[in-house]
Amino acid sequence: MIFNDLLALAGHDPRDVAIMLHTPVVKEQQRILMTLVEEAPALFEAYQDNHPRNAETTLKSRKIAASFVVGERGESRFAGLYEVAGWTFRSAEELDADPDRHEVIKRFRSESYTARAKRTGRPGREVFDLRPLPKLGELRGRLVVARPAGRAYMRLAENCLLPVVQVDREARFVPSAPGWDEFIVTGTEIRGLPLSWAARLREWRGVYLIVDQSDGARYVGSAYGEVNLLGRWSIHVAGDLGVTAELVNRDPAGFRFSILELVAPTAPPDVVTKLEASWKQRLDTRAWGLNRN
């Protein structure tokens, strides 16, 4: 079975449908997009209601859009059918002034619409009025199709044959939280962590490592008490700059967080700080990192 068969069963001619295959290349952005689809629908709509010119042309020619998001494991998961009810041109300045679009730009660390306008010479974009349709709604987050070859993310349905791979029992977009030894996220991701991932960090305390991806500089810290790792990491990325003496001139959006050692939830603060001091010594982050006294 292919996705077009499901469209036909739902009463939709594939020749009326555009396929949107949202495919961020960077793994961090894939996780962010999955989180938007599942937990921040308004931000997801702000993400998918405007496109480059070639994709605009394809979408304008269709009555319906079928949206898919590609996750970090390579799966293409169905995000819903939308009526293409119209479109309105909006200037780059108008787009940048929209709070939801500003938040999307911030989370994806992408260029602003005004910066893009200066680079491309195009003063703005069409914003599409995409209205969710109930048909196939029971498959949202459950239907997985094979990812097609090619780089174009906006396709004509009759030319884009998507084999159905599986239909999951439960709807999901966000992957399960990794174990503590594989829990690696950036500062940008921490600002919008999936709820299930945030819950795990809220339970954990221990010693952690920050690597500034701009130059590889390292910082060792620890978290315990009521704040635990979620609270401590959230403090690091709360503003536009870091919060410690050596991080204060650095952009936390580019920090890479990982856990060096996990301790028991009942471990007293002095045990955690001793472990922190040990890791600073082993990684030599006082002399060569960002833990300078």
C-alpha positions as CSV (number, residue, x, y, z in Angstrom):
1,M,0.0,0.0,0.0
2,I,1.1,3.6,-0.7
3,F,0.0,6.8,0.9
4,N,-2.0,7.7,-2.3
5,D,-4.2,4.7,-1.7
6,L,-5.1,6.2,1.7
7,L,-5.8,9.5,0.1
8,A,-8.2,7.8,-2.4
9,L,-9.9,5.9,0.4
10,A,-10.5,9.2,2.1
11,G,-12.0,10.6,-1.0
12,H,-9.1,12.8,-2.1
13,D,-7.6,12.7,-5.6
14,P,-3.8,12.7,-5.3
15,R,-3.7,15.2,-8.2
16,D,-5.2,17.7,-5.7
17,V,-2.6,17.1,-3.0
18,A,0.9,18.5,-2.4
19,I,3.2,16.4,-0.2
20,M,5.3,18.4,2.4
21,L,8.2,16.4,3.6
22,H,9.8,18.5,6.4
23,T,13.4,17.2,6.5
24,P,15.8,19.2,8.7
25,V,19.3,18.0,8.0
26,V,20.8,18.7,11.4
27,K,19.8,16.1,14.1
28,E,19.2,18.8,16.7
29,Q,16.7,20.5,14.4
30,Q,14.9,17.2,13.7
31,R,14.3,16.7,17.4
32,I,13.2,20.3,17.7
33,L,10.7,19.9,14.9
34,M,9.3,16.7,16.4
35,T,8.7,18.6,19.7
36,L,6.9,21.4,17.9
37,V,4.6,18.9,16.1
38,E,3.7,17.1,19.3
39,E,3.8,19.9,22.0
40,A,3.6,23.3,20.3
41,P,1.2,23.2,17.3
42,A,1.1,27.0,16.9
43,L,4.9,27.0,16.4
44,F,4.6,24.1,14.0
45,E,2.1,26.0,11.9
46,A,4.4,29.0,11.8
47,Y,7.1,26.7,10.6
48,Q,5.2,25.1,7.8
49,D,2.9,27.9,6.5
50,N,5.6,29.7,4.5
51,H,8.2,28.4,2.0
52,P,10.8,29.2,-0.6
53,R,9.5,30.3,-4.0
54,N,9.7,26.9,-5.8
55,A,7.8,25.2,-3.0
56,E,5.3,28.0,-3.0
57,T,4.5,27.4,-6.6
58,T,3.8,23.8,-6.0
59,L,1.6,24.5,-3.0
60,K,-0.4,27.1,-4.8
61,S,-1.4,24.6,-7.5
62,R,-3.0,22.2,-5.0
63,K,-6.2,22.2,-2.8
64,I,-4.7,20.0,-0.1
65,A,-1.4,19.6,1.6
66,A,-0.3,16.4,3.3
67,S,2.4,17.1,5.9
68,F,5.1,14.7,7.1
69,V,8.0,15.2,9.4
70,V,11.3,13.3,9.2
71,G,12.7,12.2,12.6
72,E,16.2,11.6,13.7
73,R,15.9,7.9,12.9
74,G,15.0,8.6,9.3
75,E,11.3,7.8,9.6
76,S,8.7,10.0,7.8
77,R,5.7,10.4,10.1
78,F,2.3,11.7,9.1
79,A,1.5,15.1,10.6
80,G,-1.9,15.7,9.0
81,L,-4.0,16.9,6.0
82,Y,-4.6,20.6,5.5
83,E,-6.9,22.5,3.2
84,V,-4.9,25.2,1.2
85,A,-7.5,27.9,1.8
86,G,-5.4,30.7,0.4
87,W,-2.3,32.8,0.9
88,T,-1.2,36.3,1.7
89,F,2.1,38.0,1.0
90,R,3.8,39.4,4.1
91,S,6.9,41.4,4.2
92,A,10.1,40.2,5.9
93,E,9.6,42.8,8.6
94,E,6.0,41.6,9.3
95,L,7.2,38.0,9.5
96,D,10.0,38.8,12.0
97,A,7.6,40.8,14.2
98,D,5.4,37.7,14.6
99,P,6.1,36.2,18.1
100,D,5.6,32.6,17.0
101,R,7.9,33.0,14.0
102,H,10.5,34.7,16.2
103,E,10.4,31.7,18.5
104,V,10.8,29.3,15.6
105,I,13.8,31.2,14.4
106,K,15.3,31.2,17.9
107,R,14.8,27.5,18.4
108,F,16.2,26.5,15.0
109,R,19.0,29.1,15.2
110,S,18.0,30.1,11.6
111,E,18.4,33.5,9.9
112,S,15.7,36.1,10.3
113,Y,13.3,36.9,7.5
114,T,14.9,40.3,7.0
115,A,18.4,38.7,6.8
116,R,17.1,36.2,4.2
117,A,15.5,39.1,2.3
118,K,18.8,40.9,2.0
119,R,20.6,37.7,0.9
120,T,18.0,36.7,-1.7
121,G,16.6,40.0,-2.8
122,R,13.1,38.9,-2.1
123,P,11.2,41.2,0.3
124,G,9.0,38.7,1.9
125,R,7.0,35.4,1.5
126,E,3.5,34.2,0.9
127,V,1.9,32.9,4.1
128,F,-0.5,30.1,3.5
129,D,-3.8,29.6,5.3
130,L,-3.5,25.9,6.0
131,R,-6.6,24.5,7.7
132,P,-6.5,21.1,9.4
133,L,-8.8,18.5,7.8
134,P,-10.4,15.6,9.9
135,K,-9.9,12.9,7.3
136,L,-7.0,10.6,8.1
137,G,-6.7,12.4,11.4
138,E,-6.7,9.1,13.2
139,L,-3.3,8.3,11.5
140,R,-1.6,11.5,12.7
141,G,1.6,10.5,14.5
142,R,1.0,6.8,13.8
143,L,1.5,6.5,10.1
144,V,5.1,6.0,8.9
145,V,6.0,6.0,5.2
146,A,9.3,5.4,3.4
147,R,11.3,8.5,2.8
148,P,11.6,9.1,-1.0
149,A,14.8,9.8,-2.8
150,G,15.8,13.3,-3.8
151,R,16.2,16.6,-1.9
152,A,12.9,18.4,-2.8
153,Y,10.6,18.6,0.2
154,M,7.5,19.8,-1.6
155,R,6.2,17.2,-4.0
156,L,3.2,16.5,-6.2
157,A,1.4,13.5,-4.7
158,E,0.8,11.7,-8.0
159,N,4.5,11.7,-8.6
160,C,5.5,10.9,-5.0
161,L,4.7,7.3,-4.2
162,L,5.2,6.8,-0.5
163,P,5.1,3.2,0.6
164,V,3.4,2.7,4.0
165,V,6.0,1.2,6.3
166,Q,3.9,0.8,9.5
167,V,1.0,2.2,11.5
168,D,1.9,2.4,15.2
169,R,-0.6,1.6,17.9
170,E,-0.1,5.0,19.6
171,A,0.6,8.4,18.1
172,R,4.0,9.8,18.8
173,F,6.5,12.2,17.3
174,V,9.1,12.7,20.0
175,P,11.4,9.8,20.5
176,S,11.8,8.3,24.0
177,A,14.3,10.1,26.2
178,P,17.8,8.5,26.0
179,G,19.6,7.1,29.0
180,W,21.8,9.4,31.1
181,D,25.0,8.3,29.3
182,E,23.6,9.2,25.9
183,F,21.7,12.3,26.9
184,I,23.4,15.0,24.8
185,V,21.6,18.2,24.0
186,T,22.4,21.7,22.9
187,G,21.5,24.9,24.7
188,T,18.9,25.6,22.0
189,E,17.2,22.3,22.7
190,I,17.1,22.8,26.4
191,R,15.0,25.9,25.9
192,G,12.3,23.8,24.3
193,L,12.9,20.2,25.6
194,P,10.1,17.6,25.1
195,L,8.2,17.2,28.3
196,S,9.2,13.6,28.7
197,W,12.9,14.5,28.4
198,A,12.6,17.4,30.8
199,A,11.0,15.0,33.3
200,R,14.0,12.7,33.2
201,L,16.4,15.6,33.8
202,R,14.3,16.9,36.7
203,E,14.9,13.5,38.4
204,W,18.7,13.3,37.8
205,R,21.6,14.9,39.7
206,G,25.3,14.6,39.1
207,V,28.2,16.1,37.3
208,Y,27.9,17.5,33.8
209,L,30.0,18.8,30.9
210,I,29.4,21.8,28.7
211,V,31.3,22.1,25.5
212,D,31.1,25.4,23.6
213,Q,30.7,24.3,20.0
214,S,32.2,27.5,18.7
215,D,35.7,26.7,19.9
216,G,35.6,23.4,21.9
217,A,36.1,25.0,25.3
218,R,34.9,22.9,28.2
219,Y,33.2,23.6,31.5
220,V,32.4,21.1,34.3
221,G,29.6,21.7,36.7
222,S,27.3,19.9,39.1
223,A,23.6,19.8,40.0
224,Y,21.8,18.6,43.1
225,G,19.0,19.5,45.4
226,E,15.6,20.7,44.2
227,V,17.0,22.1,40.9
228,N,18.8,18.9,39.7
229,L,20.1,18.8,36.2
230,L,17.1,20.4,34.5
231,G,17.1,23.4,36.8
232,R,20.9,23.9,36.5
233,W,21.0,23.5,32.7
234,S,18.0,25.8,32.3
235,I,19.8,28.5,34.3
236,H,22.8,28.2,31.9
237,V,20.6,28.9,28.9
238,A,18.0,31.4,30.4
239,G,19.6,34.5,28.8
240,D,21.5,35.5,25.8
241,L,24.9,35.0,27.6
242,G,26.3,32.4,30.0
243,V,26.0,32.9,33.8
244,T,29.4,32.0,35.2
245,A,32.6,34.1,35.1
246,E,34.0,32.1,32.2
247,L,30.8,31.6,30.3
248,V,29.4,35.1,30.6
249,N,30.7,36.2,27.2
250,R,29.5,33.1,25.4
251,D,26.3,32.3,23.6
252,P,24.5,29.5,25.4
253,A,22.6,28.5,22.3
254,G,25.8,26.8,21.1
255,F,26.6,24.9,24.3
256,R,26.5,21.1,24.2
257,F,25.5,19.5,27.4
258,S,26.2,15.9,28.5
259,I,26.3,14.0,31.8
260,L,29.7,12.8,33.1
261,E,28.4,11.0,36.2
262,L,25.0,10.4,37.7
263,V,24.6,10.1,41.5
264,A,21.8,8.8,43.7
265,P,18.8,11.1,44.2
266,T,19.7,11.2,48.0
267,A,23.4,12.0,47.5
268,P,24.3,15.0,49.7
269,P,25.7,18.1,48.1
270,D,29.3,17.6,49.4
271,V,29.5,14.2,47.7
272,V,28.4,15.7,44.4
273,T,30.8,18.7,44.7
274,K,33.7,16.3,45.4
275,L,32.9,14.4,42.3
276,E,32.8,17.6,40.4
277,A,36.2,18.6,41.6
278,S,37.5,15.2,40.6
279,W,36.2,15.6,37.0
280,K,37.7,19.1,36.8
281,Q,41.0,17.6,37.7
282,R,40.8,14.7,35.3
283,L,39.7,16.8,32.4
284,D,42.1,19.6,33.4
285,T,39.4,22.3,32.9
286,R,40.9,24.7,35.5
287,A,44.1,25.1,33.5
288,W,42.8,24.5,30.0
289,G,39.0,24.9,30.2
290,L,36.4,27.2,31.6
291,N,36.7,26.4,35.3
292,R,39.5,28.8,35.9
293,N,39.6,30.2,39.4
